[in-house]
Amino acid sequence: MSFVNNSLLKAICLSRIFLIGFMGSGKTTLGRELAGVMQMDFKDLDEEIEKNEGTTISELFQSKGEEYFRSKESFYMRSLEQTNNVIIATGGGTPCFYDNMQWMNDHGLTVYLNLPPEILFQRLRPQVDHRPLLKGKTDEELLQFIRERLKERSSYYGQSEIIVEGNSLSASGLQKQISVHLKKKE
């Protein structure tokens, strides 16, 4: 099977690929690797917010609240509209607010990294104190929170053009899945 070459792939994607999924799904790690494989730039939306706001996501949540954070998240994502040749790792909740999912689908290719709650739990457990929505949760509360949020967000995540099982996905594997998807659309 032949795959679409990188330059055609980038053109078809409107030069923007949005990686979405629950926190801990690997959007940043896989996004950086995929950017290298595809010779594209990489942006992490949380890093963009922290750089522009001059504070961490945790501090922003604590000082100004989730509503303020979500509005800034949408603003900084949309500010990337003129940025081309880029893979963007979004926050876990990004698709669920301010019609962001529709905007991403209109301005690039969306890829949902789908992982089961138990895998997300294992990945997030060591990070509980560093993530504002998880802070102070017991193991039982954390797993329940993940399950509930995944259920709430599934209608948004499910709007992605590509849905991949993200547990053991490599950058080259994801590139191939994107290529296959785009060839089907030709």
Helices and strands as residue ranges (DSSP letters): H 6-12, E 16-20, H 27-38, E 41-44, H 45-53, H 57-78, E 86-89, G 94-96, H 100-107, E 109-114, H 117-124, G 125-130, H 139-157, E 162-165, H 171-185
